[in-house]
Structure formats: structure tokens, C-alpha cells
Amino acid sequence: MIPFLDIKKLNAPYEETLKSKFSEFLSNGNYILGDAVESFENEFARFCGTAHCIGTGNGFDALRLIFEAYKIKGKLKNGDLVLLAANSYIATVLAVINAGLKPVFVDIEDATFNIDLYKLTKPETSVKAIVITHLYGLLEPVDEVSAYARDHNLLFIEDASQAHGAALKGKKSGSFGDAAAFSFYPTKNLGALGDGGAVTTSDSNLATIIKSLRNYGRRTAHTNDYAGSNSRLDSLQALFLSEKLKHLTTENQIRQNIAKRYLSQIKNPLVKLPYWDDAANHVFYLFVILVEDRASFLTHLNSNSIGYSIHYPVPPYQQQALNSYAHLSFPVTDQVANTCVSIPLNPTLTESEIHRIITVLNQYRA
């Protein structure tokens, strides 16, 4: 069996180093925030090309705190509308809602699986922000969405939770928007050994507010300026992330090399391959194909011992949790949700496994 992803195997090259980091953590007695978090924040800010990085408890909180900070700055208020792709994972939508804002879904186009700009008209006056989710690791169409935000005076926020290290024209994910949210969930290209997240921005005032909001709104040990919450990046995870960040560019290159193999060697008209222009703008957190008869295709994968996953079969507006949006319909999003399959792509795959995956996909017949 070739698993979709083996987390233990993904972390195996770091095992001895991470054990050493844990020993260091255990002996220094500094278990909340402190030097480890500050060091990682500085490293990740430099990596992304931003002035600031603020570690948070998870990627969901990173995005929510961006919105909360902009409310404090007076650029957002409760009830304001936020544009986002209809196929964003529900966490993106819930971050908007939990910040007291209202999501406005936009259908996608089926090349990049991202916002279809042709479906965006001039926004109504209550729309104050637009979120681009770099889904599956692809930045496109970040420049075009950025221009739309600029033309209509909207805050431009990146949900970069799946695109650590993706780059376009020399700029990395997390540096295109007014602010960006990252997740370090263990499956990510830069994954912790638990939950973790971060905000990147070059707005110093925004960074100061978010740093306070993540820690109960504190200004000093005994004074609180805001009604904040507890969402601090764990210092142990920061130590792990600092170590794994050293290898992120190399591991992203391995992912891109595997993707090149898939794109050049999978030649089956029943399998629609993802868009990629062979640039650094895609780091392939996921390699997502479209297959019309998904049930038949999954049976074929199962019978040939190839693991898979589906990201995501139920769009957020069709979820029971968001049933007030159930009347909405987005044809392209629905089509992708009904036909998408994620096949194995990660740095642990061997040459024989890559060859086997390609062979099995080419053998598929409906």
C-alpha cells in the first residue's frame, strides 16, 4: 500500500534533532512564548519577506486575529462583508464569522481552483475585505486579486495556510497582502508536531495589536488594552518549526519535481491534471486531479493499493453548520467538489512509488 501521507515517515529525518530540541526545551524552563517563539517569528518573517511574524495557536486564530485587529484599527466593523472563494475550507469561512463579519462567496474557475475574477463586479459598499486562499499551494491569481482589492479600496488578506514558501516574481506567500495567515498543522509543507499558526505583515501597528490580542490583550504584565484571547504559538512547536524551516525550500523543490513527473507522464484523458506553469508559484501541498466518475476511480485506486484523499467534497455553503447559505449554488465549485481527488505527493515518496502511481493512473478505465 502506498499511503496518501505517512506523517511519521515525513518527520523521520528530523527525529534526532527534534528530540534534542525537546531536551533543550525541557531544561530551560521557558515554556510559554520567550526566545524560541521570538526566534522563529524573526526567521519566518525573513523567509516570507515581511517585517513581522506573530505566532498564534493555530491557523484559524491567525486569520481571525487579523480581522479583530483591523476592527480595532477602525478599518472593519461587525457586519462588514468579506469576499472569499466558495471552495475555501470551512476554517477560512468560520474565521470570518467568528470575527463578527459576513462571508460573501465567489465561484471559482477550474484551472487554479481559485476566485474567478470575471464573476467579481464592483463590490457593494459594505464589502471591506477580500481573502485569497492559496489553495493546494498555488499562488495564482494573487496579482489580479491584489489589483482588484487596490482598485476597490479593500483590505487584501492572504490565507496562506497551504502555501508555505510559494513564490511569484521573487515574492513569497505571506508578503502580497496587507496581512497573511499561516497554519502549521502537521500535514502542511511546514508542519509542527501539533497545532500552530502565524500572521505575517509589514504593518507595524497591526503586528503590535495582534501580538497583544493573542495574549489576552495585554500591554504589560498587569495591563490589558483589548479584550483579547489566548492564542500563543507553543514554544516547543516554535523550536521544531525553526529546525524544519531550514529544509522547507529543499522539500518544496522535491514536491515540484514529483509534480513535474505527474504532469508529464500521466496521460489519461479521463484524468484532468491541475494547472501549473512550471514556476515557483506552486508548492504542491496537494496534487488534486478531477475525475468525472470518482466512485469508479477510487475503486481502481483501492484495488491497486494507492492511497488518496478528497479535498473537499462538501463546500462550506453546503455544510449543516452554515445552513443559512444552503440556498446558494456555485456551479464550478460544485463540479470540482464532486470530481476532485488528491493523490499522494510528498517528499517521502520513493522512485518506485512515483512510478507505480503514474502507472496506475494511466491504467484507469471508467
PLY file of the C-alpha trace (Angstrom):
ply
format ascii 1.0
element vertex 366
property float x
property float y
property float z
element edge 365
property int vertex1
property int vertex2
end_header
0.00 0.00 0.00
1.23 3.48 -0.89
-0.41 5.69 1.75
-1.72 9.13 0.89
0.58 10.54 3.57
2.62 8.96 6.35
3.22 11.69 8.96
5.71 9.58 10.93
7.76 8.99 7.79
7.58 12.70 6.93
9.11 13.61 10.29
11.57 10.70 10.50
14.55 12.68 9.08
14.17 15.17 11.94
13.69 12.67 14.76
17.05 13.03 16.49
17.15 16.81 16.07
13.62 17.21 17.41
14.42 15.03 20.41
17.39 17.30 21.08
15.15 20.36 20.77
12.75 18.82 23.28
15.58 18.25 25.75
16.62 21.87 25.29
13.02 22.98 25.88
12.65 20.80 28.97
15.83 22.08 30.60
15.42 25.81 30.00
12.10 26.12 31.85
10.74 28.72 29.39
7.54 27.04 28.24
5.32 29.93 27.06
6.45 32.44 24.38
10.05 33.51 25.12
13.16 33.25 22.97
12.12 30.18 20.96
8.95 31.83 19.68
10.66 35.15 19.03
13.46 33.43 17.10
11.05 31.53 14.90
8.96 34.64 14.31
12.05 36.52 13.12
13.16 33.61 10.93
9.78 33.14 9.31
9.32 36.89 8.72
12.68 36.95 6.91
11.74 33.86 4.94
8.43 35.38 3.80
9.88 38.84 3.19
7.77 40.71 5.73
8.67 42.99 8.59
6.75 41.00 11.19
5.57 37.50 12.09
3.35 36.83 15.10
2.99 33.21 16.20
-0.51 32.04 17.12
-2.10 28.89 18.48
-3.32 27.77 15.05
-4.07 29.00 11.55
-7.73 29.65 12.30
-6.82 32.09 15.06
-4.21 33.72 12.84
-6.90 34.70 10.33
-9.45 35.63 12.99
-6.98 37.86 14.82
-6.18 39.72 11.60
-9.85 40.66 11.31
-10.11 41.53 15.01
-7.05 43.76 14.77
-8.48 45.61 11.78
-11.65 46.23 13.78
-9.53 47.85 16.48
-7.78 49.92 13.81
-11.21 51.08 12.59
-10.87 49.53 9.13
-13.52 46.87 9.80
-16.64 46.70 11.95
-19.10 44.00 12.88
-21.32 43.09 9.94
-18.89 44.11 7.21
-18.74 41.79 4.21
-15.66 39.77 3.18
-15.23 38.26 -0.30
-13.73 34.77 -0.49
-13.67 31.76 -2.79
-16.68 29.46 -2.50
-14.40 26.41 -2.13
-12.27 27.69 0.75
-12.03 25.20 3.58
-14.64 25.93 6.24
-11.97 27.19 8.66
-11.49 30.26 6.46
-15.21 30.98 6.50
-15.54 30.38 10.24
-12.68 32.79 10.96
-14.66 35.50 9.14
-17.86 34.65 11.01
-16.17 34.37 14.41
-14.74 37.85 13.92
-18.27 39.23 13.53
-18.02 39.64 9.76
-20.08 38.12 6.94
-18.64 35.93 4.16
-19.59 36.58 0.55
-18.82 33.54 -1.58
-17.44 33.86 -5.11
-17.40 30.95 -7.57
-14.07 29.65 -8.84
-12.57 28.79 -12.19
-11.41 25.22 -12.69
-7.80 25.86 -13.69
-6.42 27.35 -10.47
-9.37 26.32 -8.25
-9.44 29.92 -7.08
-11.60 33.05 -7.29
-12.98 33.68 -10.78
-12.29 37.36 -11.24
-14.76 37.53 -14.12
-17.52 36.83 -11.59
-16.44 39.77 -9.45
-18.21 43.01 -10.25
-17.85 46.28 -8.38
-18.46 45.35 -4.74
-21.26 46.86 -2.73
-20.21 49.46 -0.18
-20.40 47.09 2.80
-17.69 44.84 1.30
-14.49 45.84 3.08
-12.05 42.99 2.51
-11.16 40.15 0.18
-9.42 36.91 1.19
-7.45 34.82 -1.27
-6.82 31.23 -0.20
-3.71 29.84 -1.87
-5.48 26.52 -2.22
-3.38 23.35 -2.55
-0.21 25.51 -2.57
-0.81 27.68 -5.66
-0.49 31.48 -5.56
-2.44 32.26 -8.73
-4.23 34.65 -9.27
-2.68 36.65 -6.42
-1.58 39.65 -8.53
-5.00 40.02 -10.13
-6.86 39.74 -6.80
-4.43 42.21 -5.26
-5.17 44.67 -8.08
-8.91 44.20 -7.54
-8.51 44.94 -3.83
-6.45 48.02 -4.57
-8.89 49.32 -7.21
-11.83 48.99 -4.80
-10.04 50.05 -1.61
-10.44 46.66 0.07
-8.21 45.04 2.66
-6.33 42.21 0.93
-5.79 39.21 3.19
-3.94 36.01 2.29
-4.96 32.66 3.68
-1.56 31.11 3.04
-2.13 28.02 5.17
-1.34 25.64 2.28
1.37 27.63 0.52
4.45 27.94 2.72
7.31 29.10 0.50
5.38 29.50 -2.75
6.85 32.42 -4.72
5.87 34.64 -7.62
8.18 37.19 -9.24
10.55 36.95 -6.30
7.89 37.45 -3.62
6.79 34.70 -1.26
3.36 33.85 0.03
2.55 35.91 3.07
4.04 39.09 1.62
1.44 40.00 -1.02
-1.44 41.11 1.17
-1.94 43.62 3.95
-1.59 40.58 6.20
-1.49 36.80 5.85
-2.46 33.81 7.96
-0.46 30.57 8.06
-1.24 27.19 9.62
1.46 24.81 10.81
-0.88 21.83 11.11
1.27 18.66 10.96
0.38 17.78 7.35
1.47 21.17 5.97
4.65 21.73 3.97
5.94 23.42 7.12
4.21 21.35 9.77
4.57 21.34 13.53
4.05 18.29 15.75
0.75 19.75 16.91
-1.26 22.90 16.29
0.38 26.20 15.41
-0.10 29.24 13.23
1.24 32.68 12.42
0.39 36.07 10.97
2.81 37.83 8.64
2.55 41.54 7.84
4.67 44.61 7.27
2.17 46.84 9.12
3.91 47.50 12.45
0.80 48.82 14.16
-1.24 45.80 13.07
1.51 43.47 14.33
1.54 45.18 17.73
-2.23 44.80 18.10
-2.20 41.12 17.07
0.69 40.39 19.44
-1.44 41.84 22.23
-4.68 40.15 21.14
-3.09 36.68 21.12
-2.17 37.13 24.80
-5.38 38.36 26.44
-4.95 41.86 25.03
-2.01 42.54 27.33
0.17 45.62 27.06
2.28 44.88 30.14
2.24 42.10 32.73
-0.63 43.78 34.58
-2.40 45.94 32.00
-4.73 44.92 29.18
-5.63 47.26 26.34
-8.01 44.94 24.48
-10.46 42.13 25.16
-8.13 39.56 23.66
-7.88 35.78 23.82
-5.28 33.09 24.42
-3.71 32.03 21.12
0.04 31.78 21.60
2.35 29.65 19.47
3.70 26.95 21.75
7.41 27.45 22.37
8.15 23.75 21.84
6.47 23.89 18.43
8.48 27.03 17.65
11.70 25.09 18.26
10.52 22.32 15.95
9.42 24.79 13.27
12.74 26.65 13.34
14.52 23.39 12.58
12.11 22.31 9.83
12.13 25.78 8.22
15.80 25.19 7.29
14.69 22.40 4.94
11.42 23.85 3.57
12.84 25.14 0.28
14.50 21.80 -0.47
11.36 19.84 0.37
9.23 22.16 -1.76
11.60 21.51 -4.66
11.12 17.76 -4.19
7.35 18.27 -4.32
7.69 20.32 -7.51
9.90 17.67 -9.11
7.33 14.97 -8.38
4.58 17.21 -9.76
6.57 17.64 -12.97
6.74 13.86 -13.30
2.99 13.52 -12.80
2.16 16.32 -15.22
4.42 14.98 -17.97
3.83 11.25 -17.55
0.18 10.86 -16.53
-1.51 10.69 -19.90
-5.07 9.58 -19.37
-7.94 11.56 -20.92
-10.17 10.50 -18.01
-7.88 12.28 -15.54
-7.79 16.08 -15.58
-4.46 17.29 -14.23
-4.01 20.53 -12.27
-2.79 23.78 -13.80
0.84 24.73 -13.29
3.15 26.90 -15.37
6.33 25.24 -14.00
7.21 28.27 -11.87
7.87 28.64 -8.14
4.26 29.74 -7.58
3.06 26.25 -6.62
4.48 24.19 -3.74
2.01 21.28 -4.10
0.73 20.86 -0.58
-1.77 18.76 -2.52
-1.83 17.36 -6.04
-5.52 17.46 -6.97
-6.93 15.85 -10.09
-10.50 15.80 -11.41
-12.23 12.56 -12.44
-15.84 12.52 -13.64
-16.69 9.06 -12.29
-15.00 9.45 -8.94
-16.51 6.32 -7.39
-15.13 4.16 -10.19
-11.73 5.83 -9.97
-11.49 5.36 -6.20
-12.34 1.68 -6.64
-9.45 1.48 -9.11
-7.06 3.14 -6.64
-8.19 0.88 -3.80
-7.76 -2.26 -5.88
-4.23 -1.15 -6.74
-3.29 -0.14 -3.17
-2.87 3.57 -3.89
-3.90 5.89 -1.07
-5.85 9.07 -1.69
-7.86 11.79 -0.01
-10.60 14.22 -1.10
-10.19 17.96 -0.52
-13.03 18.94 -0.19
-16.19 17.01 -1.09
-18.64 19.34 0.67
-18.23 23.09 0.08
-18.71 25.29 3.15
-22.04 26.74 1.96
-23.45 23.21 1.84
-22.39 22.36 5.40
-25.04 21.98 8.10
-23.01 24.39 10.23
-23.64 27.12 7.64
-27.19 26.19 6.64
-28.20 29.83 6.19
-26.16 29.68 2.96
-27.71 26.42 1.72
-29.76 28.24 -0.92
-26.57 29.26 -2.76
-25.25 27.48 -5.83
-21.84 27.80 -7.44
-21.60 25.52 -10.49
-17.83 25.30 -10.84
-17.24 24.85 -7.12
-19.88 22.11 -7.03
-18.35 20.37 -10.04
-14.87 20.41 -8.51
-16.21 19.17 -5.16
-17.88 16.23 -6.92
-14.87 15.20 -9.02
-11.71 16.09 -7.06
-9.24 13.51 -5.78
-5.91 14.17 -4.07
-3.23 11.63 -4.95
-0.01 11.05 -2.96
2.63 13.75 -3.36
5.14 14.38 -0.60
8.93 14.30 -0.07
8.90 10.73 1.30
7.78 9.08 -1.95
10.36 6.75 -3.49
11.12 6.47 -7.19
9.31 3.14 -7.38
6.24 4.58 -5.63
6.11 7.55 -8.01
6.39 5.22 -10.98
3.67 2.97 -9.55
1.27 5.88 -9.01
1.78 7.10 -12.58
1.27 3.60 -13.97
-1.92 3.00 -12.00
-3.43 6.34 -13.07
-2.60 5.62 -16.71
-4.24 2.20 -16.45
-7.57 3.60 -15.23
-10.57 2.97 -17.46
-14.08 4.00 -16.47
0 1
1 2
2 3
3 4
4 5
5 6
6 7
7 8
8 9
9 10
10 11
11 12
12 13
13 14
14 15
15 16
16 17
17 18
18 19
19 20
20 21
21 22
22 23
23 24
24 25
25 26
26 27
27 28
28 29
29 30
30 31
31 32
32 33
33 34
34 35
35 36
36 37
37 38
38 39
39 40
40 41
41 42
42 43
43 44
44 45
45 46
46 47
47 48
48 49
49 50
50 51
51 52
52 53
53 54
54 55
55 56
56 57
57 58
58 59
59 60
60 61
61 62
62 63
63 64
64 65
65 66
66 67
67 68
68 69
69 70
70 71
71 72
72 73
73 74
74 75
75 76
76 77
77 78
78 79
79 80
80 81
81 82
82 83
83 84
84 85
85 86
86 87
87 88
88 89
89 90
90 91
91 92
92 93
93 94
94 95
95 96
96 97
97 98
98 99
99 100
100 101
101 102
102 103
103 104
104 105
105 106
106 107
107 108
108 109
109 110
110 111
111 112
112 113
113 114
114 115
115 116
116 117
117 118
118 119
119 120
120 121
121 122
122 123
123 124
124 125
125 126
126 127
127 128
128 129
129 130
130 131
131 132
132 133
133 134
134 135
135 136
136 137
137 138
138 139
139 140
140 141
141 142
142 143
143 144
144 145
145 146
146 147
147 148
148 149
149 150
150 151
151 152
152 153
153 154
154 155
155 156
156 157
157 158
158 159
159 160
160 161
161 162
162 163
163 164
164 165
165 166
166 167
167 168
168 169
169 170
170 171
171 172
172 173
173 174
174 175
175 176
176 177
177 178
178 179
179 180
180 181
181 182
182 183
183 184
184 185
185 186
186 187
187 188
188 189
189 190
190 191
191 192
192 193
193 194
194 195
195 196
196 197
197 198
198 199
199 200
200 201
201 202
202 203
203 204
204 205
205 206
206 207
207 208
208 209
209 210
210 211
211 212
212 213
213 214
214 215
215 216
216 217
217 218
218 219
219 220
220 221
221 222
222 223
223 224
224 225
225 226
226 227
227 228
228 229
229 230
230 231
231 232
232 233
233 234
234 235
235 236
236 237
237 238
238 239
239 240
240 241
241 242
242 243
243 244
244 245
245 246
246 247
247 248
248 249
249 250
250 251
251 252
252 253
253 254
254 255
255 256
256 257
257 258
258 259
259 260
260 261
261 262
262 263
263 264
264 265
265 266
266 267
267 268
268 269
269 270
270 271
271 272
272 273
273 274
274 275
275 276
276 277
277 278
278 279
279 280
280 281
281 282
282 283
283 284
284 285
285 286
286 287
287 288
288 289
289 290
290 291
291 292
292 293
293 294
294 295
295 296
296 297
297 298
298 299
299 300
300 301
301 302
302 303
303 304
304 305
305 306
306 307
307 308
308 309
309 310
310 311
311 312
312 313
313 314
314 315
315 316
316 317
317 318
318 319
319 320
320 321
321 322
322 323
323 324
324 325
325 326
326 327
327 328
328 329
329 330
330 331
331 332
332 333
333 334
334 335
335 336
336 337
337 338
338 339
339 340
340 341
341 342
342 343
343 344
344 345
345 346
346 347
347 348
348 349
349 350
350 351
351 352
352 353
353 354
354 355
355 356
356 357
357 358
358 359
359 360
360 361
361 362
362 363
363 364
364 365
